Amino acid sequence: MKWLIILALIAVLVIFIVSRYRKQIQMALYVFRMFRKMRQMNKTDEKQIEMREEEQNIALVNCAKCGTWIPQNKALKLRSDVFYCSATCLETIVKVG
């Protein structure tokens, strides 16, 4: 019975504090969410910067059919050093050859 009275008094005290400082608590939660969102945005910005740096390090290759320069990771490779920009260029070479 003694613990029930103490628990009730603590609950009344918490309710009083929350009702009294409701606006301040809401503002603190808003600021906390804002900082969390900013931190998440910063992480995505860092990932995008890393992706751009990786893209800048990719070598360009020349299409054997039309002469278009394309990144090596997007090129179609038939032999060890022959690259094509698209499937149509590759098909024309295969049909002719």
C-alpha positions as CSV (number, residue, x, y, z in Angstrom):
1,M,0.0,0.0,0.0
2,K,2.9,2.3,0.8
3,W,4.4,1.8,-2.6
4,L,1.1,2.4,-4.4
5,I,0.9,5.9,-2.7
6,I,4.5,6.7,-3.6
7,L,3.9,5.6,-7.2
8,A,0.7,7.7,-7.4
9,L,2.5,10.8,-6.0
10,I,5.3,10.3,-8.6
11,A,2.7,10.0,-11.4
12,V,1.0,13.2,-10.2
13,L,4.3,15.0,-10.1
14,V,5.2,13.8,-13.6
15,I,1.8,14.8,-15.0
16,F,2.2,18.3,-13.4
17,I,5.7,18.8,-14.8
18,V,4.7,17.6,-18.3
19,S,1.6,19.8,-18.4
20,R,3.6,22.8,-17.0
21,Y,6.6,22.5,-19.4
22,R,4.7,21.0,-22.4
23,K,5.8,23.7,-24.9
24,Q,9.5,23.4,-23.8
25,I,9.3,19.6,-24.2
26,Q,7.8,19.9,-27.6
27,M,10.5,22.3,-28.7
28,A,13.2,20.0,-27.3
29,L,11.8,17.1,-29.3
30,Y,11.6,19.3,-32.4
31,V,15.2,20.3,-32.1
32,F,16.3,16.7,-31.5
33,R,14.5,15.6,-34.6
34,M,16.0,18.4,-36.6
35,F,19.5,17.5,-35.6
36,R,18.9,13.8,-36.3
37,K,17.6,14.7,-39.8
38,M,20.6,17.0,-40.4
39,R,23.0,14.1,-39.4
40,Q,21.2,11.8,-41.8
41,M,21.4,14.3,-44.6
42,N,25.1,14.7,-43.9
43,K,25.6,11.0,-44.2
44,T,23.9,10.8,-47.6
45,D,25.9,13.8,-48.8
46,E,29.1,12.0,-47.8
47,K,28.0,8.9,-49.7
48,Q,27.2,11.0,-52.8
49,I,30.6,12.6,-52.6
50,E,32.3,9.2,-52.4
51,M,30.3,8.0,-55.4
52,R,31.3,11.0,-57.4
53,E,35.0,10.4,-56.6
54,E,34.7,6.8,-57.7
55,E,33.0,7.9,-60.9
56,Q,35.8,10.3,-61.6
57,N,38.4,7.6,-61.3
58,I,36.8,5.4,-64.0
59,A,38.7,5.3,-67.3
60,L,37.0,6.2,-70.6
61,V,37.1,3.8,-73.5
62,N,36.5,4.3,-77.2
63,C,33.7,2.4,-79.0
64,A,35.3,0.3,-81.8
65,K,32.3,0.9,-84.1
66,C,31.1,4.5,-83.7
67,G,34.0,6.0,-81.8
68,T,31.9,7.3,-78.9
69,W,33.8,7.7,-75.6
70,I,32.0,6.0,-72.7
71,P,33.0,5.0,-69.1
72,Q,34.7,1.6,-69.0
73,N,32.2,0.2,-66.5
74,K,29.2,0.9,-68.8
75,A,30.9,-0.4,-72.0
76,L,30.3,-3.8,-73.6
77,K,33.5,-5.8,-73.9
78,L,33.9,-8.4,-76.6
79,R,37.6,-9.1,-76.4
80,S,40.3,-8.0,-73.9
81,D,40.8,-4.5,-75.4
82,V,37.7,-4.0,-77.7
83,F,34.8,-2.1,-76.3
84,Y,31.4,-1.1,-77.6
85,C,29.0,1.6,-76.4
86,S,25.8,-0.2,-77.0
87,A,24.2,-3.5,-78.0
88,T,23.4,-2.1,-81.5
89,C,27.1,-1.3,-82.2
90,L,28.0,-4.8,-81.0
91,E,25.3,-6.5,-83.2
92,T,26.4,-4.6,-86.3
93,I,30.0,-5.8,-85.8
94,V,28.8,-9.4,-85.2
95,K,26.5,-9.4,-88.3
96,V,29.2,-8.0,-90.6
97,G,32.0,-10.2,-89.2
